[in-house]
Amino acid sequence: MATKPITCPYDEGTGFKFYRGNLVLDEGNTMKLPIYLEMRDLLEETVSFSKSRVTLKSERSFLLEQTNIGDDLGYVSFIAIKAVFPSTTVESRKYLEWTYLGNTYYMGELMVLSGKRISATDSIYEGWLLSKPGVYSDLGGIVFTNPHTNIDIKLEILVCK
Amino acid sequence: MADQDITSYNFDGGSALNEGGDFLTGASAGYPLNPMQGTTGGFDTIYTNIANNRDNLPRIDATFREFNEKPELKFVKESFVVTQKADTLDYLDVAYFFHPLQDFSDFQKQTFTIGPLNSVNIDPGSFEGTLGEASMIIARAYYLPESTKDEKILFWDYKGSTRNLMGKIMILTGAIKKDLHWKGWDLDPFSTYGHTGPANISNGGLSFTNPTSKTVKLTIITAN
């Protein structure tokens, strides 16, 4: 995904963006932006939160753990991560990896995870466990890995419970 | 107490024995007034004498505020914002997030109503240009107003892996390349792009499960 270019006169490429509380499709040649998803009605009560910024150096990893933000078992209910790549980065290289409970996935420039911890019928908890590994569980936290050799990625992270 | 009787009562705690009054025994919470006259009782009650008659009751003008109001997470303009009353405590700005649609790109919006204890597999769409991979998945779940906090969740499975949780919103992104399997989210469970064979979720696919007894509405935007 590209950083939205600034071009005068208004004639930008087509793409999705957030605008005035909605997800809209910007077709680059009009000020009337069709709304694809309303976001302004999103409302969650939070008890605690944290905001952090991390520079993920090339070929390095970072463990996101927020033991003090989570509930009594280390679970949180909202995680939002924004990744900022250098402006010269081509589209296909704007990615990093994240690992949670042993599963590795990809992430581009934005990720939002949500959900309040619940107990399943087999007594295993489901949710987003961000306690430090070894505190409540051996598998807590999310590991972010920068797989690139020559790109530093800046992460901005908002965690809420 | 809905007492319309202006007769004086002495509620000094230790005794309400007075002319026209009723005796309050120390270890009892019996009715000092006849409940049929609109008062209530039968529970532990502490009486404080604030007026001897109705005319002496002080008038106050009270505005009730919740001084322990919890912070809230909202989406305002182009940011996820944590607010408390009128203050912004912190925010995550996503104004510069832009997912371009290239010449090979496609996008799709799907809306499901997922019944109790049901699952849906999202349509893999027509992402042949990127071999079934999507680089943007935005999902919003709408729960019934009577749902409890524990009922405002969905499970999601990607390629049949360990299930994860979703509350009201989920945004997943990745990177795609034309005609290549790259670093996106593979939404296609079919081994052929004509979808002529059986679906196998280990090939790809994203499914959502409603583990609750309440219906959930789910809207998903996918794009490559």
Interface residues (C-beta under 8 A of the other chain):
Chain A: M1 A2 T3 K4 G13 T14 G15 F16 K17 F18 Y19 R20 G21 L23 L25 D26 Y36 L37 E38 M39 R40 L42 L43 E44 E45 T46 V47 F49 K51 S77 F78 A80 K82 E91 S92 R93 K94 Y95 Y100 L101 G102 N103 Y105 Y106 M107 G108 E109 L110 M111 V112 L113 S114 G115 K116 R117 I118 A120 E126 G127 W128 E156 I157 L158 C160
Chain B: K70 P71 E72 L73 K74 F75 V76 K77 E78 F80 V82 L89 D90 Y91 L92 D93 V94 A95 Y96 F97 F98 H99 P100 L101 F107 K109 S135 M136 I138 R140 K149 D150 K152 I153 L154 F155 Y158 S161 T162 R163 N164 L165 M166 G167 K168 I169 M170 I171 L172 T173 G174 A175 I176 K177 W182 K183 G184 W185 P211 T219 I221 A223
